[in-house]
Amino acid sequence: MVMLGHSLRFSNAYVARKKRHQIPAFAALREEFSSIYDRGRRHDYAAYTTEWWEGEAEKLEAAFLPVPPTDFLQNPSLRWAMVSDNAHTFAAELPELERAYDTEHLLAVLEEDIVGAPILGLAKYHTTLNSVHHAYHTHRFIDATGCDPRDVDSVVEWGGGYGSLAKIFLRWAQRPVTYTIIDIPLMSAVQWLYLSCVLGPEQVTFVDSLDTPIEEGKVNILPVGLAEERAPDAELMISTWALGESSKRAYELVLERNWFGADRLFLGYADSDELFPDGGVVGEMAKARGATLHQIEFLPWCHYAFL
Ligand SMILES: C[S@@+](CC[C@H](N)C(=O)[O-])C[C@H]1O[C@@H](n2cnc3c(N)ncnc32)[C@H](O)[C@@H]1O
């Protein structure tokens, strides 16, 4: 039944009750977080990462070991890098989503989870501004390319944050997708934890050796140190504000692997700046592959590249 929210107090109680099974799952799974992280970092990934992300990983490691706190989505480093709470962005994104989709679809895609204690900001759909942001990226990709997530069998995502865009894409697809997320080991462990709690542990595989199979119809978490030897081909490659924050070697790998065989690209990136002087190269690479570049009107230094 469709249950629209009317106050954040109600939405917090609604989500807490509906998703209460995630609390014992998190309590059990977080005990495995440090061993998952150790398994991921056994594979050297220094060539792919940047100094800035190494610093962020150190801060996250200090906060998330031995076990991530219950409110890990409120960690300041994590929030700064991968949680949008920008009212200006939200004011542009929500009306466009409401113009394009009905209430039932938006509720199904946007309703938040309780694990990690996200801060809800939109009562109507019981959700966060970050989920609206990720749904908006997905909408722009669909609108520009005509590619429907329900027709996609396999995805490789480079730099998946805590797993929010993957979750939203899978809800949109409404069916199993072979979805592989490549990231630095600390964030791979976070994705493993978050998505195992949200989707169920049986839906998530941690790929930590050359022999671990990529499981069809599941989320496969792949630490970037294994990406060169282990990454599968996929129909669609997604990377939002992530490839542009990786090293030049990471760009080379993506080109050597011909975008992991993808004939569809769903990319978001920022212009080059002091922190990531090569960030804008993502757009040039994607354009050379045939993608169309779109400036994001309300974030003028940011762009999508869609194919
Ligand atoms: C700014 S966050 C964006 C997260 C998410 N894509 C989003 O749009 O919210 C950058 C992401 O790229 C990941 N990342 C950084 N360096 C990476 C690397 N060398 N290889 C793969 N992922 C990397 C970070 O861990 C993080 O998940």
The ligand as an SDF file (V2000), in Angstrom:
LIG
                    3D

 27 29  0  0  0  0  0  0  0  0999 V2000
   32.8130   11.3630   -4.2870 C   0  0  0  0  0  0  0  0  0  0  0  0
   32.5470    9.6700   -3.9270 S   0  0  0  0  0  0  0  0  0  0  0  0
   31.1580    9.3500   -4.9830 C   0  0  0  0  0  0  0  0  0  0  0  0
   30.3750    8.1770   -4.5200 C   0  0  0  0  0  0  0  0  0  0  0  0
   29.1330    7.8290   -5.3560 C   0  0  0  0  0  0  0  0  0  0  0  0
   29.5040    7.4080   -6.6970 N   0  0  0  0  0  0  0  0  0  0  0  0
   28.1720    8.9880   -5.4120 C   0  0  0  0  0  0  0  0  0  0  0  0
   27.9560    9.5430   -6.4980 O   0  0  0  0  0  0  0  0  0  0  0  0
   27.6290    9.3370   -4.3550 O   0  0  0  0  0  0  0  0  0  0  0  0
   33.9010    8.8650   -4.7890 C   0  0  0  0  0  0  0  0  0  0  0  0
   33.8560    7.3720   -4.7660 C   0  0  0  0  0  0  0  0  0  0  0  0
   34.9800    6.8870   -5.5230 O   0  0  0  0  0  0  0  0  0  0  0  0
   35.6760    5.9360   -4.7440 C   0  0  0  0  0  0  0  0  0  0  0  0
   37.0760    5.8790   -5.1470 N   0  0  0  0  0  0  0  0  0  0  0  0
   38.0890    6.7160   -4.8280 C   0  0  0  0  0  0  0  0  0  0  0  0
   39.2360    6.2830   -5.3800 N   0  0  0  0  0  0  0  0  0  0  0  0
   38.9460    5.1590   -6.0790 C   0  0  0  0  0  0  0  0  0  0  0  0
   39.7180    4.2540   -6.8530 C   0  0  0  0  0  0  0  0  0  0  0  0
   41.0170    4.4270   -7.0200 N   0  0  0  0  0  0  0  0  0  0  0  0
   39.0970    3.2050   -7.4110 N   0  0  0  0  0  0  0  0  0  0  0  0
   37.7590    2.9960   -7.2420 C   0  0  0  0  0  0  0  0  0  0  0  0
   36.9790    3.8390   -6.5080 N   0  0  0  0  0  0  0  0  0  0  0  0
   37.5610    4.8930   -5.9340 C   0  0  0  0  0  0  0  0  0  0  0  0
   35.4550    6.4180   -3.3160 C   0  0  0  0  0  0  0  0  0  0  0  0
   35.7640    5.4410   -2.3580 O   0  0  0  0  0  0  0  0  0  0  0  0
   33.9900    6.7530   -3.3860 C   0  0  0  0  0  0  0  0  0  0  0  0
   33.1940    5.5990   -3.2950 O   0  0  0  0  0  0  0  0  0  0  0  0
  1  2  1  0
  2  3  1  0
  2 10  1  0
  3  4  1  0
  4  5  1  0
  5  6  1  0
  5  7  1  0
  7  8  2  0
  7  9  1  0
 10 11  1  0
 11 12  1  0
 11 26  1  0
 12 13  1  0
 13 14  1  0
 13 24  1  0
 14 15  1  0
 14 23  1  0
 15 16  2  0
 16 17  1  0
 17 18  1  0
 17 23  2  0
 18 19  1  0
 18 20  2  0
 20 21  1  0
 21 22  2  0
 22 23  1  0
 24 25  1  0
 24 26  1  0
 26 27  1  0
M  CHG  2   2   1   9  -1
M  END
$$$$
